[in-house]
Amino acid sequence: MRRTLEGTKRKRQNVSGFRARMATPGGREVINRRRARGRHKVAITAKNRA
């Protein structure tokens, strides 16, 4: 049985994954800002396939 507010990997990837970020101009700005700061991770990645 699943808990009430449990997320899904697929939804998380679709909303805030790398491909989703690169799909819009604003998302590309997010990626560029994070790269400029020297972030180790610029976007979330699933440990296994989404």
C-alpha positions in Angstrom: 0.0 0.0 0.0 1.3 3.4 -1.0 1.5 6.4 1.4 -0.8 9.4 0.7 1.7 11.9 -0.6 4.3 9.8 -2.3 5.8 11.2 -5.5 6.8 9.2 -8.6 10.2 9.3 -10.4 8.5 9.8 -13.8 6.6 12.9 -12.6 9.7 14.3 -10.9 11.8 13.8 -14.1 9.0 15.3 -16.3 8.7 18.4 -14.1 12.3 19.2 -13.0 14.6 16.8 -14.9 17.4 17.9 -17.3 15.3 17.4 -20.5 12.4 19.4 -19.0 14.8 22.3 -18.1 16.4 22.4 -21.5 12.9 22.5 -23.2 12.2 26.1 -22.2 14.2 29.3 -22.3 13.6 29.8 -18.5 14.7 26.3 -17.8 17.9 26.9 -19.8 18.6 29.9 -17.6 18.2 27.8 -14.5 20.8 25.3 -15.8 23.2 28.1 -16.8 22.8 29.8 -13.3 23.6 26.5 -11.6 26.6 25.8 -13.8 27.9 29.4 -13.1 27.7 28.7 -9.4 29.6 25.5 -9.9 26.9 23.1 -8.8 27.8 19.5 -8.8 24.3 18.6 -10.0 22.7 21.0 -12.5 19.4 19.0 -12.6 17.9 16.1 -10.8 18.6 12.6 -12.1 16.9 9.4 -11.3 19.1 6.7 -9.9 17.3 4.1 -12.1 15.2 4.8 -15.1 12.1 6.9 -14.5 
